[in-house]
Amino acid sequence: MPEITLDRIEAGGGDPRLNVVFLHGLGGDPITTWRNDNGFNWPNELAEELPGLAVYSIGYPGDKASWNSGWPIAQVAVAILDRLISDRILRTTNTPIIFICHSLGGLIVKKLILTAESDRGQDAQKRKFLNRVAGVVFLATPHAGSFMATIARQFHWFVSNSLSDLGANDENLRDLSVSYRNWVADDRARIRHRVYYETRGVFGAPPVDATSADPGITGVRPVAIGRDHIALCKPNDRRDQVYEGVLAFLDEAIEPRSPPFRETRTIAMSGRKKARAPTASATEMTSTVFDVFLSHSHLDSSVVGILASKLTERANLRVWLDRWMLVPGNHWQQEMARGLEQARTCAVCVGRHTPKGWFREEIERALNRQVKEDGAFRVIPVILPNGDRELIDEFLELRTWVDFREGIDDAAALNILVSGIFGKSPGRFPSHEDADDDNLRMAVERLKTLKNLREQRLIGDEIHNEYQRKILDEVIYRPGE
């Protein structure tokens, strides 16, 4: 097996306060896996934004030939662990370590951590290393193995039983997932996690669906991103949802969140500087972390859940929805009030029933905040498919509202709502005459994805050329023309 490489990509000024280790997936490499086609290279960007961050990228044999010869997840995990605890810079510090893993890299990191746990009693270096691991970010990691099965079916290049066995519910993967989940629980969730997965397929079903992307760790909710398996780990810029989410995750590790009502932190988004409240009487942190808070009656929870999914998957918005965010056992009213404070906008979703109880209180809180912030915080009335226009009271009536009475799938209404959340006018919604331009844009995106698959050696020239012809045929030759 080729040796493991560990490259120090970037280091902030002074002594590092946090080490971040990137680990690519199958067919990837330490550099191009993370670099967007527009040149945005987020490992470097993270180090620039967060002073005191040391960024590393690991390389391991992720090519077709190496993986066709067997299932070396355990081998690679042991080799990477040895490389990390032997590195002359990493081993001389006690600063925390966070892993950012794409696809198969996440499985390797889980095995690596479990290996260190198994050996910690006899190996002081592994014990020290394990105590320093502070978090893991999973990007499109197939915890249930569906990605392997999907690629094998679609591209037919896994010829050995070793990889074809990595389908859903494979015994080895199930044992790995259960062991890691139990270890996290036994460790009292000391290691934090963040999980993202794709919603767009690569010429077929999404390689990693919501079920496979879920590591099953208590309190960890996978976040859907409207991209394919390869593009998910290549953020577009510093405003990208994955980039900002990971940045916040790292920022929290460098400067752990203070206990509620004791010490606060306000994040200035431009410079990432932190200011502490001087007394214990200050309110807790109120930094904006959500694009929209969905206020609704519990009787409309089903249709509002559909709307929340559309906002997340189609517009890449960060949505606060009660059934997604409330933690069992916590005081739900306090959490909902905090969620409203942490959102840029509030969408008041009105159905068939008169707003009352906590729903009415949410509306009043939102309107009061809008007045205090002189309109910077927007309150958007939304009429649901079963909604009654007469239920919008005089205060909400003064605001431009969004009408979904034609159905929750009304694309024009969704466009108006998204525009309101961003604080922009919706403009002219594309008509059927714009379909040709949309088809052309979609074809260009599919061709880019196809190119990425070939560059990462997931498909060969023959398959690339075949699908390229199909895409071009769909654009050039239309049925009936």
ZIZI-V356269 format. One line per field, one symbol per residue. burial: + if it has 9 or more other ideal C-beta (glycine too) atoms within 8 Angstrom, else -. A space follows every 50 residues. Layout:
burial = ???
This chain:
burial = ---+-+-+++-+---+-+++++++++++++--++++---++++++++--+ -+++++++++++---+++--+++--++++++++++-+--++-+-++++++ +++++++++++++++++-++-----+++++-+++++++++++++++++++ ++-+---+-+-++++++--+-+++-++-+++-+++---+-++++++++++ -+---++++--++++-+--+-+++++-++++++++----+-+++++++++ ++++---+----++++-+---+-+-------+-+-----++++++++--+ +-+++++++++++-+-++++++-+++--------++++++-+++++++++ +-+-+---++-++-+++-++------+++++++++-+---++---++--- ++-+---+-+--+++++++++----------------+++--+--+++++ ++++-+-++---++--++--++-+-------
